[in-house]
Amino acid sequence: MRLHICAVGRMRAGPERDLLDDYLLRADRTGRALGLGPTTLHEVEDKKGGGPAAEAALLERALPSGALRIALDERGKLIGSPDFAAKLGDWRDAGRSDAAFLIGGADGIDPALRATADFTLSFGAMVWPHMLARVMLAEQIYRATTILAGGPYHRA
């Protein structure tokens, strides 16, 4: 199952980008043998300032056709890393060819787009900067691949 991170805004070079790239590389190395990956980053930017509705239209265009939609939102479901790994494995085993994680801009994901999500995931009640949310998601994808592979990275 190919994974996609569809996010509003362009991540510049710097420590967050280095972390993102490192975790995505690790996830691809571990996940490919498991049928997970590669993980591709799709960045969109609403240069006209149309707000969440305009961002949603751009995110819709970035989504692969037929992809499972996972919205990142503070109102989503809180799950632990083993459960996240199990969900990825279940979606893969169900024959899903693509899963897309949606990360909105500063004002979050447009409610209409959020309503189309197959699953809504929360990293907690706190609001995280959308650039940092990408890094956290990439780390959790990597962690999920190591859990599914039976590796030692996750020590719960």
N, C-alpha and C positions, 0 to 999 in steps of 0.2 A: 504494500500500500504506500503510495507516494504521499508525502506530507507537505503541506503548504502553509506558510505563515503569511497571511494577507493583512498588511498593516498600513495605517495612515501615517504619512510622514517619512522622510528619508533620514536614515541613520548615518551620521557623519563618522569619519575615522576618529578613533579614540578608544578609551578603555572599554566602554560598553560594546562597541563594535567588535573589538578584539575578543571579548568574552563570548559574544554571540557566535562569531565565526568558529571559535574553539569548540564550543558545545555542539554546534551543528556538524562539525567535522567528526567529532567523537561519536555522535549519534549515528551518522552515516556509516562509519566504520563498524560499529556494533550492530546496527539495525539491518543492514543489507542482508546478512545471512538469515535474518528472521523474517524477511519480507516486509521490512519497514524502511522506507526511505527510497530515494534521497529526500531531504527536506529542503524545499526551495523557498526563498524569501521573495515576496511580491510586495513592493512598496508603491503606494499611490499618494498623490499629493493634490489637494484641492487648492490650486493657486488663486482661484477667484473668490475664495472665502465664503463658500455657500453653506458652511456648517455641516452638521451631521448628515442631513439628507443628501447633500452633494457628495460627501465622503462615501455614503452608502452606495451611491450609483457607481462610483469608481471602484469600490471594493467588489461589487457585483460583477463588474467586467474582469476583475483580476481572478475571480473564482474559476477553477476548472469546472467544466460541465459535469454535472452529476456528482460533484464532490459532497461528501458528508460535511456539514457545516457545524463548527464548534465555535461559539462566540465566547470571548473572554469578557466578563462583566462582573462587577461586585455583587450583583443580585443573583449570580449563578450558583451552581452547586459546589459545595466544599467537599473535596474528596482527597484522600491521602495518596501518596505516590504509588503504592502497590495497586490501589483501585484504578488509578489513572493508567498504569501499565496494563492492567487487565482489560480496561475499556479499549485501549489501542489494539490489544491482541484480539478481542472479540470482534471489533469492527473489521480488522484484517481477515479474520477467520470467516466472517460473514460474506467475504468477497468484495468488500469495498475497495475500489482501486485508488481512490483519492480521498484524503481528509484535509480540510482547510480550516485553520484556526484564524478567526477574525479578531483583529485588534483595532479599535477605533482611535480617533484622535483625542484631543484634549477634552472634548465634551462627551466622549464615549461613543458607543455604537448607536446609530439611529434606531429607534424602537421598531420601525417596520422591518429593518434588516434583522434585528435581534429576534423578532418573532419567527423568522424563517429558519432559525438555527435548529439543528437536530439535537444539540446538547449545549447548555450554557455552563461554563466553567468559571469558578471564582478562585482567586488567589487570596481571598480573605475580605473582611469588611473594610479594610483600609483601601484607599485608592492609590494605585501605583502609577508612576509616570509611564506613558505608553512605550517609551524607548526601553525602560527597565523591564517592563512586562515581557518584551520580546526575549530578553536574556533569561528571565525566569522560566519562560515557556521552553526555550531551547534546552535549558538545564534539565527540566522535567522530562522532555522527550528523550534526552540522553539517559537520564536515570531510568526511565521506563524500558529502554532497550536493554540496559544492564540487568534490570530485574527479570525481564523475560528471558534473557540469556543465562540467568543464574550466576551472574558475576558478583564480585564482592563490593562494588561501589556503594550500593544501598545497604545500610546497616541498621535496619529497624528491628 
